[in-house]
Amino acid sequence: MSHDSTAGGDSPFRSEPSARDVAPQFVLPLVVRIERDAPPARTDALETSARAVLVILSDERSVGDGEWAEVMRDWQDARIRKVVRRARGAEWRRAEKLPGITVTGKSAEVRVFPPVPLDGWPKELAKLQVSGTDLDDPEPPGDADPSAPVLWLNPELDMSAGKAMAQTGHAAQLAWWELSDEERAAWRDAGFALAVRTADPARWGELTSGRLPLVRDAGFTEIAPGSCTVVADHPALRRTPGV
């Protein structure tokens, strides 16, 4: 899954061929725990996935001379690919033994791993299912806190939970890149608080016509190429002139 933002230049999310396509390709694996008798709520899984991406981006092992820093740089120098797979029982326990970070929501558990080569997944993750990850919300999520970041989903698209989890992870990453060091620190100190909601159809055009980070899908799975999937509405970015 490759995605682009509305930013110009050689963005890692652009769908047109670029120098990033020549670079070695890596993927960020995310695994969501879905036990047969206790699946997580859909919205919580999407929010937890987005937070997991932020957690690994900000982890001390991912920056400077950290043990994951080189592969994190290689991943971000190429296409920004993320793949969500599901696990339960013994599959989840095996995944937990690999280097990574487990992020827990209200009902969801998502483990994020340092990037791996596109064709070099660890065997414990390679055998996990990637398709068919569908989840429901037992009750509709409440209104999002307007003072906190909101990742707005396109109301016209029907995405599986796994696809939507990757998309919200992309949107969170785009917002992270746009923030100053001080704004990043504040978000991290707040536990990467965020909400995922489906935009009102009447407001979607307004959200996509501003200068907020916007994810466009490359169209490899489920939806048409160039589809706008998520807008990252972070309070600090709303203050950008012209938004």
MDAnalysis code that builds the backbone (N, CA, C; Angstrom):
import MDAnalysis as mda
import numpy as np

u = mda.Universe.empty(729, n_residues=243, atom_resindex=np.repeat(np.arange(243), 3), trajectory=True)
u.add_TopologyAttr("name", ["N", "CA", "C"] * 243)
u.add_TopologyAttr("resid", np.arange(1, 244))
u.add_TopologyAttr("resname", ["MET", "SER", "HIS", "ASP", "SER", "THR", "ALA", "GLY", "GLY", "ASP", "SER", "PRO", "PHE", "ARG", "SER", "GLU", "PRO", "SER", "ALA", "ARG", "ASP", "VAL", "ALA", "PRO", "GLN", "PHE", "VAL", "LEU", "PRO", "LEU", "VAL", "VAL", "ARG", "ILE", "GLU", "ARG", "ASP", "ALA", "PRO", "PRO", "ALA", "ARG", "THR", "ASP", "ALA", "LEU", "GLU", "THR", "SER", "ALA", "ARG", "ALA", "VAL", "LEU", "VAL", "ILE", "LEU", "SER", "ASP", "GLU", "ARG", "SER", "VAL", "GLY", "ASP", "GLY", "GLU", "TRP", "ALA", "GLU", "VAL", "MET", "ARG", "ASP", "TRP", "GLN", "ASP", "ALA", "ARG", "ILE", "ARG", "LYS", "VAL", "VAL", "ARG", "ARG", "ALA", "ARG", "GLY", "ALA", "GLU", "TRP", "ARG", "ARG", "ALA", "GLU", "LYS", "LEU", "PRO", "GLY", "ILE", "THR", "VAL", "THR", "GLY", "LYS", "SER", "ALA", "GLU", "VAL", "ARG", "VAL", "PHE", "PRO", "PRO", "VAL", "PRO", "LEU", "ASP", "GLY", "TRP", "PRO", "LYS", "GLU", "LEU", "ALA", "LYS", "LEU", "GLN", "VAL", "SER", "GLY", "THR", "ASP", "LEU", "ASP", "ASP", "PRO", "GLU", "PRO", "PRO", "GLY", "ASP", "ALA", "ASP", "PRO", "SER", "ALA", "PRO", "VAL", "LEU", "TRP", "LEU", "ASN", "PRO", "GLU", "LEU", "ASP", "MET", "SER", "ALA", "GLY", "LYS", "ALA", "MET", "ALA", "GLN", "THR", "GLY", "HIS", "ALA", "ALA", "GLN", "LEU", "ALA", "TRP", "TRP", "GLU", "LEU", "SER", "ASP", "GLU", "GLU", "ARG", "ALA", "ALA", "TRP", "ARG", "ASP", "ALA", "GLY", "PHE", "ALA", "LEU", "ALA", "VAL", "ARG", "THR", "ALA", "ASP", "PRO", "ALA", "ARG", "TRP", "GLY", "GLU", "LEU", "THR", "SER", "GLY", "ARG", "LEU", "PRO", "LEU", "VAL", "ARG", "ASP", "ALA", "GLY", "PHE", "THR", "GLU", "ILE", "ALA", "PRO", "GLY", "SER", "CYS", "THR", "VAL", "VAL", "ALA", "ASP", "HIS", "PRO", "ALA", "LEU", "ARG", "ARG", "THR", "PRO", "GLY", "VAL"])
u.atoms.positions = np.array([
    [0.842, -1.178, 0.000],
    [0.000, 0.000, 0.000],
    [0.882, 1.234, 0.000],
    [0.837, 2.008, -1.046],
    [1.605, 3.244, -1.115],
    [0.641, 4.412, -1.167],
    [0.996, 5.480, -0.500],
    [0.084, 6.599, -0.390],
    [0.855, 7.894, -0.509],
    [0.154, 8.968, -0.901],
    [0.837, 10.237, -1.025],
    [0.059, 11.335, -0.341],
    [0.730, 12.413, -0.042],
    [0.076, 13.580, 0.518],
    [-0.098, 14.595, -0.589],
    [-0.738, 15.700, -0.252],
    [-0.905, 16.745, -1.249],
    [0.350, 17.597, -1.375],
    [1.348, 17.335, -0.566],
    [2.578, 18.117, -0.630],
    [3.255, 17.910, -1.979],
    [3.928, 18.941, -2.452],
    [4.630, 18.835, -3.727],
    [5.975, 18.171, -3.542],
    [6.747, 18.136, -4.642],
    [8.083, 17.566, -4.564],
    [8.048, 16.054, -4.540],
    [9.161, 15.485, -4.133],
    [9.297, 14.030, -4.149],
    [8.746, 13.448, -2.857],
    [7.456, 13.554, -2.657],
    [6.830, 13.037, -1.444],
    [6.847, 11.517, -1.442],
    [7.071, 10.892, -0.300],
    [7.045, 9.430, -0.233],
    [5.648, 8.873, -0.417],
    [4.626, 9.724, -0.421],
    [3.261, 9.250, -0.577],
    [2.726, 9.497, -1.998],
    [3.534, 10.068, -2.885],
    [3.045, 10.343, -4.237],
    [2.852, 9.045, -5.016],
    [1.849, 9.021, -5.906],
    [1.634, 7.816, -6.685],
    [2.427, 7.775, -7.978],
    [2.934, 8.910, -8.454],
    [3.727, 8.917, -9.671],
    [5.112, 8.305, -9.412],
    [5.692, 7.631, -10.405],
    [7.040, 7.081, -10.228],
    [8.040, 8.184, -9.873],
    [8.961, 7.886, -8.991],
    [9.941, 8.886, -8.571],
    [11.203, 8.168, -8.118],
    [12.168, 8.973, -7.646],
    [13.421, 8.398, -7.154],
    [13.176, 7.454, -5.985],
    [12.083, 7.674, -5.276],
    [11.776, 6.800, -4.145],
    [11.484, 5.370, -4.586],
    [11.053, 5.208, -5.837],
    [10.762, 3.867, -6.336],
    [12.031, 3.087, -6.644],
    [13.127, 3.794, -6.843],
    [14.404, 3.143, -7.136],
    [15.076, 2.661, -5.854],
    [14.774, 3.340, -4.756],
    [15.370, 2.971, -3.473],
    [14.863, 1.600, -3.021],
    [15.659, 0.881, -2.202],
    [15.169, -0.387, -1.648],
    [13.860, -0.148, -0.892],
    [12.893, -1.049, -1.085],
    [11.557, -0.848, -0.525],
    [11.377, -1.630, 0.779],
    [10.821, -0.937, 1.765],
    [10.549, -1.534, 3.066],
    [9.069, -1.353, 3.398],
    [8.611, -2.119, 4.368],
    [7.223, -2.010, 4.811],
    [7.205, -2.003, 6.333],
    [6.304, -1.213, 6.905],
    [6.121, -1.178, 8.349],
    [5.001, -2.156, 8.701],
    [5.335, -3.253, 9.402],
    [4.291, -4.220, 9.754],
    [3.536, -3.789, 11.022],
    [2.217, -3.907, 10.950],
    [1.363, -3.715, 12.117],
    [0.495, -4.964, 12.256],
    [0.383, -5.467, 13.466],
    [-0.450, -6.641, 13.709],
    [-1.493, -6.277, 14.762],
    [-2.752, -6.501, 14.424],
    [-3.847, -6.228, 15.351],
    [-4.310, -7.556, 15.948],
    [-4.518, -7.543, 17.240],
    [-4.975, -8.753, 17.920],
    [-6.489, -8.855, 17.783],
    [-6.954, -9.930, 17.173],
    [-8.389, -10.150, 17.022],
    [-8.720, -11.559, 17.514],
    [-9.046, -11.654, 18.780],
    [-9.462, -12.937, 19.337],
    [-10.903, -13.224, 18.910],
    [-11.186, -14.480, 18.647],
    [-12.481, -14.840, 18.088],
    [-13.642, -14.374, 18.969],
    [-13.485, -14.495, 20.281],
    [-14.600, -14.180, 21.183],
    [-14.540, -12.754, 21.723],
    [-13.513, -11.987, 21.345],
    [-13.404, -10.620, 21.878],
    [-12.704, -9.704, 20.887],
    [-13.304, -9.494, 19.725],
    [-12.666, -8.590, 18.753],
    [-12.728, -7.144, 19.239],
    [-11.749, -6.326, 18.870],
    [-11.784, -4.920, 19.276],
    [-12.844, -4.152, 18.495],
    [-13.241, -3.020, 19.037],
    [-14.134, -2.122, 18.311],
    [-13.367, -1.502, 17.138],
    [-14.066, -1.285, 16.036],
    [-13.423, -0.792, 14.822],
    [-12.729, 0.553, 15.048],
    [-13.438, 1.535, 15.567],
    [-12.850, 2.864, 15.727],
    [-11.650, 2.818, 16.664],
    [-11.740, 2.037, 17.734],
    [-10.618, 1.928, 18.659],
    [-9.413, 1.293, 17.969],
    [-9.646, 0.319, 17.096],
    [-8.540, -0.301, 16.356],
    [-7.878, 0.709, 15.429],
    [-8.681, 1.540, 14.769],
    [-8.123, 2.557, 13.876],
    [-7.312, 3.586, 14.656],
    [-7.820, 4.008, 15.793],
    [-7.102, 4.990, 16.612],
    [-5.821, 4.394, 17.179],
    [-5.889, 3.139, 17.608],
    [-4.715, 2.486, 18.191],
    [-3.632, 2.263, 17.136],
    [-4.033, 1.939, 15.929],
    [-3.074, 1.771, 14.832],
    [-2.348, 3.084, 14.556],
    [-3.098, 4.188, 14.505],
    [-2.476, 5.489, 14.262],
    [-1.497, 5.839, 15.380],
    [-1.891, 5.580, 16.611],
    [-1.000, 5.864, 17.739],
    [0.242, 4.981, 17.686],
    [0.089, 3.735, 17.239],
    [1.242, 2.832, 17.157],
    [2.286, 3.371, 16.193],
    [1.837, 3.926, 15.068],
    [2.779, 4.504, 14.102],
    [3.523, 5.673, 14.746],
    [2.808, 6.521, 15.464],
    [3.447, 7.659, 16.129],
    [4.425, 7.202, 17.210],
    [4.049, 6.161, 17.928],
    [4.913, 5.653, 18.999],
    [6.246, 5.172, 18.432],
    [6.216, 4.432, 17.319],
    [7.492, 3.936, 16.795],
    [8.287, 5.060, 16.131],
    [7.612, 6.026, 15.516],
    [8.333, 7.154, 14.920],
    [9.101, 7.940, 15.980],
    [8.537, 8.046, 17.172],
    [9.134, 8.870, 18.220],
    [10.009, 8.080, 19.185],
    [10.035, 6.760, 19.054],
    [10.800, 5.919, 19.978],
    [12.296, 6.211, 19.852],
    [12.996, 6.194, 20.961],
    [14.439, 6.515, 20.940],
    [15.231, 5.536, 20.089],
    [14.713, 4.329, 19.901],
    [15.397, 3.347, 19.057],
    [15.279, 3.692, 17.572],
    [14.329, 4.584, 17.228],
    [14.071, 4.916, 15.825],
    [14.803, 6.154, 15.345],
    [15.465, 6.852, 16.242],
    [16.092, 8.124, 15.872],
    [17.574, 8.118, 16.246],
    [18.302, 9.083, 15.697],
    [19.723, 9.218, 16.043],
    [20.499, 7.960, 15.736],
    [21.163, 7.421, 16.763],
    [21.950, 6.201, 16.599],
    [21.222, 4.984, 17.146],
    [19.908, 5.085, 17.280],
    [19.131, 3.975, 17.822],
    [19.215, 2.729, 16.961],
    [18.880, 1.591, 17.555],
    [19.039, 0.312, 16.844],
    [18.102, 0.179, 15.643],
    [17.003, 0.918, 15.624],
    [16.088, 0.857, 14.481],
    [16.263, 2.055, 13.542],
    [17.146, 2.980, 13.871],
    [17.200, 4.260, 13.159],
    [17.519, 4.081, 11.666],
    [18.462, 3.213, 11.350],
    [18.861, 3.066, 9.951],
    [17.723, 2.523, 9.103],
    [17.049, 1.478, 9.591],
    [15.969, 0.903, 8.798],
    [14.770, 1.846, 8.758],
    [14.570, 2.638, 9.810],
    [13.487, 3.629, 9.773],
    [13.781, 4.686, 8.714],
    [15.044, 5.084, 8.599],
    [15.415, 6.060, 7.563],
    [15.260, 5.453, 6.169],
    [15.711, 4.210, 6.016],
    [15.582, 3.544, 4.717],
    [14.113, 3.440, 4.308],
    [13.268, 3.099, 5.262],
    [11.836, 2.977, 4.987],
    [11.253, 4.321, 4.541],
    [11.630, 5.386, 5.234],
    [11.065, 6.698, 4.920],
    [11.704, 7.324, 3.675],
    [12.853, 6.800, 3.237],
    [13.470, 7.277, 2.004],
    [12.818, 6.668, 0.768],
    [12.071, 5.593, 0.967],
    [11.383, 4.942, -0.149],
    [9.884, 5.224, -0.027],
    [9.080, 4.350, -0.575],
    [7.640, 4.477, -0.407],
    [7.270, 4.204, 1.053],
    [6.289, 4.933, 1.555],
    [5.898, 4.718, 2.956],
    [4.804, 3.665, 2.990],
    [5.239, 2.426, 3.041],
    [4.289, 1.310, 3.014],
    [4.002, 0.817, 4.426],
    [2.729, 0.516, 4.659],
    [2.317, -0.116, 5.913],
    [1.363, -1.252, 5.561],
    [1.506, -2.369, 6.244],
    [0.593, -3.487, 6.046],
    [0.103, -3.952, 7.410],
    [-1.209, -4.088, 7.519],
    [-1.839, -4.535, 8.762],
    [-2.253, -5.992, 8.605],
    [-1.813, -6.826, 9.539],
    [-2.229, -8.226, 9.563],
    [-2.884, -8.516, 10.909],
    [-3.558, -9.628, 10.996],
    [-4.283, -9.951, 12.232],
    [-3.737, -11.235, 12.841],
    [-3.870, -11.338, 14.161],
    [-3.372, -12.527, 14.861],
    [-4.236, -12.792, 16.082],
    [-4.235, -14.029, 16.503],
    [-4.920, -14.387, 17.745],
    [-4.202, -15.564, 18.383],
    [-4.434, -15.724, 19.662],
    [-3.900, -16.882, 20.376],
    [-2.394, -17.017, 20.240],
    [-1.960, -18.213, 19.815],
    [-0.532, -18.500, 19.704],
    [0.141, -17.612, 18.669],
    [-0.609, -17.213, 17.616],
    [-0.036, -16.314, 16.603],
    [0.362, -14.981, 17.245],
    [-0.515, -14.471, 18.083],
    [-0.234, -13.194, 18.754],
    [0.952, -13.341, 19.697],
    [1.002, -14.442, 20.433],
    [2.102, -14.650, 21.384],
    [3.441, -14.746, 20.658],
    [3.454, -15.368, 19.482],
    [4.697, -15.429, 18.704],
    [5.088, -14.034, 18.207],
    [4.100, -13.262, 17.779],
    [4.385, -11.912, 17.307],
    [4.944, -11.040, 18.427],
    [4.444, -11.248, 19.628],
    [4.898, -10.452, 20.766],
    [6.369, -10.689, 21.099],
    [6.890, -11.825, 20.689],
    [8.288, -12.146, 20.997],
    [9.263, -11.450, 20.049],
    [8.766, -10.943, 18.934],
    [9.636, -10.226, 17.999],
    [9.838, -8.788, 18.473],
    [10.981, -8.174, 18.139],
    [11.197, -6.773, 18.522],
    [10.097, -5.881, 17.960],
    [9.520, -5.088, 18.819],
    [8.447, -4.201, 18.407],
    [7.838, -3.533, 19.620],
    [6.698, -2.868, 19.421],
    [6.036, -2.133, 20.495],
    [4.540, -2.442, 20.420],
    [3.955, -2.860, 21.529],
    [2.515, -3.074, 21.592],
    [1.838, -1.835, 22.155],
    [0.858, -1.330, 21.434],
    [0.089, -0.157, 21.865],
    [-1.334, -0.626, 22.138],
    [-1.865, -0.242, 23.284],
    [-3.168, -0.713, 23.736],
    [-4.171, 0.432, 23.770],
    [-5.341, 0.203, 23.212],
    [-6.430, 1.162, 23.281],
    [-7.454, 0.711, 24.311],
    [-8.702, 1.116, 24.123],
    [-9.754, 0.698, 25.049],
    [-10.029, -0.792, 24.907],
    [-10.092, -1.257, 23.684],
    [-10.351, -2.677, 23.444],
    [-9.352, -3.294, 22.475],
    [-8.556, -2.455, 21.831],
    [-7.649, -2.925, 20.776],
    [-6.213, -3.051, 21.274],
    [-5.508, -4.020, 20.698],
    [-4.059, -4.152, 20.878],
    [-3.431, -4.220, 19.490],
    [-2.480, -3.350, 19.250],
    [-1.774, -3.327, 17.976],
    [-0.284, -3.354, 18.268],
    [0.416, -4.265, 17.620],
    [1.873, -4.319, 17.768],
    [2.504, -3.830, 16.478],
    [3.399, -2.861, 16.605],
    [4.104, -2.311, 15.450],
    [5.556, -2.756, 15.513],
    [6.105, -3.070, 14.360],
    [7.459, -3.612, 14.276],
    [8.325, -2.689, 13.430],
    [9.629, -2.668, 13.653],
    [10.498, -1.891, 12.768],
    [10.353, -2.394, 11.333],
    [10.557, -1.522, 10.352],
    [10.349, -1.906, 8.947],
    [11.177, -3.114, 8.537],
    [10.607, -3.868, 7.600],
    [11.284, -5.040, 7.040],
    [11.300, -4.895, 5.522],
    [12.248, -5.544, 4.830],
    [12.222, -5.509, 3.359],
    [10.884, -6.018, 2.835],
    [10.472, -5.455, 1.707],
    [9.171, -5.792, 1.145],
    [8.994, -7.291, 0.979],
    [10.067, -7.992, 0.619],
    [9.984, -9.440, 0.416],
    [10.746, -10.199, 1.494],
    [10.922, -9.567, 2.668],
    [11.716, -10.197, 3.716],
    [11.041, -10.214, 5.081],
    [9.740, -10.543, 5.102],
    [9.003, -10.578, 6.364],
    [9.499, -11.728, 7.256],
    [9.579, -11.521, 8.579],
    [9.850, -12.641, 9.484],
    [8.771, -13.708, 9.320],
    [9.145, -14.963, 9.453],
    [8.184, -16.042, 9.190],
    [6.988, -15.972, 10.133],
    [7.206, -15.457, 11.354],
    [6.106, -15.362, 12.318],
    [5.033, -14.380, 11.860],
    [5.437, -13.394, 11.055],
    [4.482, -12.398, 10.557],
    [4.015, -12.722, 9.145],
    [4.884, -13.354, 8.348],
    [4.554, -13.629, 6.946],
    [3.346, -14.544, 6.829],
    [3.142, -15.418, 7.812],
    [2.050, -16.383, 7.705],
    [0.715, -15.812, 8.193],
    [0.729, -14.620, 8.749],
    [-0.512, -14.029, 9.252],
    [-1.376, -13.523, 8.096],
    [-2.681, -13.548, 8.298],
    [-3.619, -13.112, 7.268],
    [-3.628, -11.588, 7.161],
    [-3.710, -11.102, 5.930],
    [-3.750, -9.656, 5.705],
    [-5.134, -9.203, 5.268],
    [-5.894, -10.099, 4.622],
    [-7.204, -9.705, 4.116],
    [-8.304, -10.141, 5.082],
    [-9.465, -9.550, 4.887],
    [-10.615, -9.961, 5.681],
    [-10.652, -9.431, 7.087],
    [-9.833, -8.427, 7.374],
    [-9.854, -7.858, 8.724],
    [-11.015, -6.874, 8.806],
    [-12.168, -7.353, 9.278],
    [-13.333, -6.488, 9.392],
    [-13.794, -6.430, 10.833],
    [-14.118, -5.246, 11.269],
    [-14.523, -5.016, 12.651],
    [-15.721, -4.080, 12.654],
    [-16.446, -4.082, 13.755],
    [-17.606, -3.206, 13.915],
    [-17.490, -2.422, 15.210],
    [-18.212, -1.313, 15.264],
    [-18.356, -0.566, 16.510],
    [-19.648, -1.016, 17.187],
    [-19.572, -1.518, 18.435],
    [-20.795, -1.933, 19.136],
    [-21.806, -0.794, 19.244],
    [-21.297, 0.425, 19.394],
    [-22.156, 1.603, 19.396],
    [-21.405, 2.734, 18.696],
    [-22.119, 3.672, 18.092],
    [-21.443, 4.740, 17.348],
    [-20.513, 5.538, 18.255],
    [-19.329, 5.891, 17.753],
    [-18.417, 6.709, 18.565],
    [-19.012, 8.098, 18.781],
    [-18.722, 8.686, 19.934],
    [-19.231, 10.018, 20.237],
    [-18.508, 11.085, 19.443],
    [-18.922, 12.320, 19.653],
    [-18.281, 13.437, 18.966],
    [-16.817, 13.541, 19.385],
    [-15.960, 13.875, 18.437],
    [-14.537, 14.030, 18.731],
    [-14.289, 15.335, 19.476],
    [-13.285, 15.332, 20.331],
    [-12.872, 16.537, 21.054],
    [-12.257, 17.509, 20.044],
    [-12.844, 18.684, 19.855],
    [-12.314, 19.614, 18.848],
    [-10.933, 20.168, 19.190],
    [-10.506, 20.011, 20.446],
    [-9.180, 20.511, 20.826],
    [-8.090, 19.472, 20.616],
    [-8.462, 18.260, 20.194],
    [-7.497, 17.181, 19.977],
    [-7.423, 16.850, 18.490],
    [-6.325, 16.214, 18.061],
    [-6.216, 15.812, 16.660],
    [-7.338, 14.846, 16.257],
    [-7.860, 15.044, 15.064],
    [-8.877, 14.152, 14.515],
    [-8.429, 13.705, 13.125],
    [-8.479, 12.416, 12.888],
    [-8.198, 11.862, 11.576],
    [-9.546, 11.574, 10.927],
    [-9.870, 12.364, 9.909],
    [-11.194, 12.285, 9.279],
    [-11.160, 11.337, 8.094],
    [-12.030, 10.316, 8.123],
    [-12.145, 9.357, 7.031],
    [-13.089, 9.883, 5.958],
    [-12.785, 9.564, 4.715],
    [-13.640, 9.923, 3.597],
    [-14.985, 9.203, 3.735],
    [-16.093, 9.942, 3.807],
    [-17.402, 9.304, 4.005],
    [-17.895, 8.535, 2.787],
    [-17.247, 8.721, 1.642],
    [-17.714, 8.081, 0.410],
    [-17.011, 6.755, 0.124],
    [-16.019, 6.398, 0.953],
    [-15.257, 5.175, 0.713],
    [-15.628, 4.085, 1.714],
    [-15.649, 2.865, 1.219],
    [-15.914, 1.710, 2.072],
    [-14.626, 0.895, 2.156],
    [-13.930, 0.995, 3.276],
    [-12.654, 0.295, 3.446],
    [-12.775, -0.758, 4.535],
    [-12.081, -1.872, 4.350],
    [-11.988, -2.860, 5.427],
    [-11.272, -2.228, 6.612],
    [-11.412, -2.848, 7.766],
    [-10.754, -2.307, 8.954],
    [-9.235, -2.294, 8.767],
    [-8.684, -3.356, 8.187],
    [-7.237, -3.405, 7.980],
    [-6.748, -2.301, 7.069],
    [-7.466, -2.067, 5.976],
    [-7.107, -0.986, 5.059],
    [-7.203, 0.362, 5.759],
    [-8.292, 0.578, 6.496],
    [-8.483, 1.855, 7.177],
    [-7.430, 2.068, 8.265],
    [-6.988, 0.995, 8.919],
    [-5.940, 1.122, 9.932],
    [-4.640, 1.615, 9.305],
    [-4.303, 1.097, 8.125],
    [-3.100, 1.569, 7.438],
    [-3.248, 3.035, 7.048],
    [-4.447, 3.407, 6.605],
    [-4.675, 4.784, 6.180],
    [-4.565, 5.774, 7.346],
    [-5.142, 5.428, 8.488],
    [-5.040, 6.338, 9.635],
    [-3.594, 6.426, 10.125],
    [-2.846, 5.317, 9.987],
    [-1.425, 5.369, 10.321],
    [-0.673, 6.327, 9.414],
    [-1.006, 6.316, 8.115],
    [-0.388, 7.255, 7.170],
    [-0.719, 8.699, 7.542],
    [-1.992, 8.941, 7.858],
    [-2.418, 10.308, 8.175],
    [-1.706, 10.824, 9.426],
    [-1.588, 9.974, 10.433],
    [-0.885, 10.381, 11.652],
    [0.572, 10.712, 11.349],
    [1.189, 9.923, 10.465],
    [2.589, 10.162, 10.106],
    [2.746, 11.477, 9.349],
    [1.830, 11.786, 8.448],
    [1.891, 13.058, 7.736],
    [1.787, 14.229, 8.705],
    [0.875, 14.117, 9.673],
    [0.740, 15.184, 10.665],
    [2.035, 15.331, 11.465],
    [2.629, 14.218, 11.851],
    [3.875, 14.221, 12.626],
    [4.973, 14.965, 11.886],
    [5.088, 14.704, 10.599],
    [6.119, 15.364, 9.798],
    [5.920, 16.878, 9.731],
    [4.677, 17.326, 9.809],
    [4.381, 18.751, 9.672],
    [4.615, 19.537, 10.964],
    [4.721, 18.851, 12.083],
    [4.800, 19.521, 13.377],
    [6.232, 19.925, 13.727],
    [6.342, 20.961, 14.548],
    [7.647, 21.359, 15.088],
    [8.056, 20.388, 16.190],
    [9.318, 20.468, 16.603],
    [9.789, 19.602, 17.688],
    [8.973, 19.823, 18.956],
    [8.629, 21.069, 19.236],
    [7.857, 21.378, 20.442],
    [6.446, 20.789, 20.346],
    [5.847, 20.885, 19.167],
    [4.503, 20.338, 18.979],
    [4.520, 18.815, 19.037],
    [5.572, 18.215, 18.513],
    [5.697, 16.760, 18.608],
    [5.822, 16.317, 20.069],
    [6.654, 17.033, 20.821],
    [6.853, 16.690, 22.231],
    [5.548, 16.808, 23.011],
    [4.774, 17.847, 22.707],
    [3.501, 18.034, 23.410],
    [2.535, 16.892, 23.095],
    [2.506, 16.476, 21.838],
    [1.626, 15.372, 21.445],
    [2.075, 14.072, 22.114],
    [3.374, 13.849, 22.129],
    [3.899, 12.649, 22.777],
    [3.580, 12.655, 24.268],
    [3.737, 13.807, 24.910],
    [3.457, 13.908, 26.346],
    [1.981, 13.672, 26.643],
    [1.126, 13.930, 25.661],
    [-0.316, 13.701, 25.827],
    [-0.699, 12.269, 25.460],
    [0.293, 11.413, 25.271],
    [0.015, 10.019, 24.931],
    [-0.489, 9.838, 23.515],
    [-0.148, 10.796, 22.649],
    [-0.614, 10.784, 21.261],
    [-2.139, 10.681, 21.189],
    [-2.785, 11.490, 22.009],
    [-4.247, 11.535, 21.986],
    [-4.727, 11.894, 20.585],
    [-5.722, 11.168, 20.103],
    [-6.302, 11.454, 18.790],
    [-7.638, 10.727, 18.686],
    [-8.414, 11.134, 17.705],
    [-9.680, 10.462, 17.413],
    [-9.734, 10.166, 15.926],
    [-10.442, 9.102, 15.575],
    [-10.736, 8.796, 14.178],
    [-12.249, 8.844, 14.011],
    [-12.696, 9.628, 13.071],
    [-14.133, 9.751, 12.807],
    [-14.359, 9.825, 11.298],
    [-15.540, 9.461, 10.866],
    [-15.917, 9.632, 9.470],
    [-16.465, 11.039, 9.301],
    [-15.945, 11.748, 8.323],
    [-16.356, 13.138, 8.116],
    [-17.800, 13.216, 7.632],
    [-18.456, 14.286, 7.996],
    [-19.759, 14.579, 7.427],
    [-19.570, 14.873, 5.937],
    [-20.392, 14.292, 5.069],
    [-20.195, 14.516, 3.624],
    [-20.135, 15.992, 3.246],
    [-20.908, 16.808, 3.928],
    [-20.923, 18.232, 3.595],
    [-19.626, 18.925, 3.972],
    [-18.888, 18.359, 4.921],
    [-17.648, 18.995, 5.383],
    [-16.418, 18.420, 4.700],
    [-16.554, 17.275, 4.051],
    [-15.391, 16.612, 3.471],
    [-14.679, 17.509, 2.455],
    [-15.449, 18.191, 1.615],
    [-14.842, 19.077, 0.629],
    [-14.037, 20.183, 1.265],
    [-14.548, 20.721, 2.370],
    [-13.821, 21.770, 3.095],
    [-12.515, 21.237, 3.666],
    [-12.558, 20.017, 4.224],
    [-11.361, 19.425, 4.818],
    [-10.284, 19.177, 3.767],
    [-10.698, 18.747, 2.592],
    [-9.710, 18.385, 1.564],
    [-9.225, 19.582, 0.751],
    [-9.884, 20.701, 0.881],
    [-9.483, 21.860, 0.085],
    [-8.559, 22.808, 0.838],
    [-8.312, 22.505, 2.128],
    [-7.408, 23.334, 2.907],
    [-5.974, 22.857, 2.790],
    [-5.178, 23.180, 3.784],
    [-3.764, 22.803, 3.755],
    [-3.434, 21.737, 4.791],
    [-4.450, 21.054, 5.257],
    [-4.210, 19.962, 6.196],
    [-3.645, 18.747, 5.456],
    [-2.811, 17.946, 6.127],
    [-2.263, 16.747, 5.481],
    [-3.372, 15.822, 4.981],
    [-3.212, 15.343, 3.777],
    [-4.219, 14.531, 3.108],
    [-3.562, 13.294, 2.511],
    [-4.136, 12.130, 2.775],
    [-3.606, 10.878, 2.230],
    [-4.366, 10.525, 0.957],
    [-3.605, 10.277, -0.117],
    [-4.175, 9.772, -1.363],
    [-3.679, 8.347, -1.569],
    [-4.586, 7.462, -1.937],
    [-4.221, 6.062, -2.077],
    [-3.693, 5.769, -3.482],
    [-2.706, 4.895, -3.551],
    [-2.130, 4.527, -4.846],
    [-2.992, 3.514, -5.593],
    [-3.996, 2.968, -4.906],
    [-4.949, 2.101, -5.598],
    [-4.529, 0.670, -5.774],
    [-3.586, 0.194, -4.975],
    [-3.158, -1.199, -5.105],
    [-4.201, -2.174, -4.561],
    [-4.959, -1.755, -3.554],
    [-5.956, -2.630, -2.948],
    [-7.221, -1.854, -2.626],
    [-8.341, -2.471, -2.891],
    [-9.676, -2.058, -2.446],
    [-10.267, -0.828, -3.118],
    [-9.498, 0.238, -3.288],
    [-10.097, 1.474, -3.778],
    [-9.344, 2.020, -4.989],
    [-9.974, 2.971, -5.666],
    [-9.421, 3.491, -6.923],
    [-8.172, 4.329, -6.681],
    [-7.206, 4.285, -7.606],
    [-5.997, 5.109, -7.477],
    [-6.353, 6.586, -7.344],
    [-5.609, 7.265, -6.473],
    [-5.805, 8.692, -6.287],
    [-6.909, 9.066, -5.326],
    [-7.598, 8.061, -4.766],
    [-8.681, 8.360, -3.823],
    [-8.136, 9.051, -2.582],
    [-8.812, 10.097, -2.158],
    [-8.463, 10.762, -0.896],
    [-9.111, 9.968, 0.236],
    [-8.307, 9.498, 1.162],
    [-8.840, 8.586, 2.185],
    [-8.978, 9.214, 3.557],
    [-7.974, 9.979, 3.994],
    [-7.980, 10.527, 5.355],
    [-7.373, 11.928, 5.354],
    [-7.950, 12.815, 6.147],
    [-7.372, 14.130, 6.408],
    [-6.927, 14.172, 7.866],
    [-5.702, 14.633, 8.100],
    [-5.156, 14.738, 9.457],
    [-5.380, 16.151, 9.978],
    [-6.358, 16.288, 10.857],
    [-6.768, 17.595, 11.368],
    [-6.176, 17.783, 12.773],
    [-4.926, 18.214, 12.818],
    [-4.245, 18.459, 14.094],
    [-4.404, 19.937, 14.462],
    [-4.733, 20.254, 15.727],
    [-4.946, 21.664, 16.112],
    [-3.793, 22.576, 15.727],
    [-2.561, 22.115, 15.863],
    [-1.417, 22.961, 15.530],
    [-1.361, 23.261, 14.036],
    [-1.887, 22.356, 13.221],
    [-1.855, 22.553, 11.778],
    [-3.045, 23.392, 11.312],
    [-4.100, 23.433, 12.104],
    [-5.236, 24.304, 11.767],
    [-4.820, 25.765, 11.813],
    [-3.784, 26.056, 12.579],
    [-3.362, 27.445, 12.720],
    [-2.486, 27.895, 11.559],
    [-2.154, 26.950, 10.668],
    [-1.334, 27.339, 9.517],
    [-2.087, 28.365, 8.676],
    [-1.465, 29.445, 8.274],
    [-2.142, 30.458, 7.463],
    [-2.763, 29.817, 6.224],
    [-4.015, 30.176, 5.984],
    [-4.700, 29.689, 4.799],
    [-5.533, 28.455, 5.026],
    [-5.400, 27.806, 6.218],
    [-6.224, 26.619, 6.467],
    [-7.627, 27.066, 6.799],
])
